[in-house]
Amino acid sequence: MNLDNVKTAWQQQNNDTGVAITINQTKLSDIKLNKQMQQLNNMKWMRIVESLAFFLIIVLLWQYIVTDFSLSAPTISAFVLNVFAIVGLAGNIGQIVLISQVDYSKPVSDLQKDIYSVCTHKLQLTKLLLMSVPFYMAYVFIGFDLLLGVDLFQHLEQHMIWFYSLSSTLLFFVTAYLLAKLDYKNISLTWVKNTIQFIVGERLVNMAQFINSIEST
């Protein structure tokens, strides 16, 4: 075998190796992508289950309201919580729609935007639901009525009513401030980063990072 034949054989081997590496990388990317698709599909089913739970809560709260349609504290509390339940139902339905619209045949840059849309929507929905925290007494009033058949508000002294009113107002402003800070723009803050990862879920974060890694290769 002369030198030219050796060079040709060597070049051919390099070409074959390069093609094999490319094919293996493509297969690996497909496998990972299929896994992420399955995880996203599982998340969609979780949102469906949550939607059914919110729907059941809405029905039960409306039954509670119409049973004693008055301006009592438990009835007003049920109405307030019903509003948040409706927000939760609408938000979960929106999340299901967003997940269903993710098209893995799109370019990676478009996929990245879709994934971040799902993440952002989930974060915004959670922030809206967390705004129910300042209305913590609504849970207390309904709980006392359901478990003990007592309208707790009727038994509160005036100074306790003022205390709960002021604490709820203060909690409202504190919650609103913290939720305003809870944004991807403030991801450099440790508590914001950890909270967003907890709310959005490591699964979606990993999915977005995976798509970014494909785009960079």
Secondary structure, DSSP 8 states (H G I E B T S, - for coil): --HHHHHHHHHHHHHHHHHHHHHHHHHHHHHHHHHHHHHHHHHHHHHHHHHHHHHHHHHHHHHHHHHT-SS-HHHHHHHHHHHHHHHHHHHHHHHHHHHHT--TTS-HHHHHHHHHHHHHHHHHHHHHHHTTGGGHHHHHHHHHHHHH---GGGG--HHHHHHHHHHHHHHHHHHHHHHHH-SGGGTTSHHHHHHHHHHH-HHHHHHHHHHHHHHH-
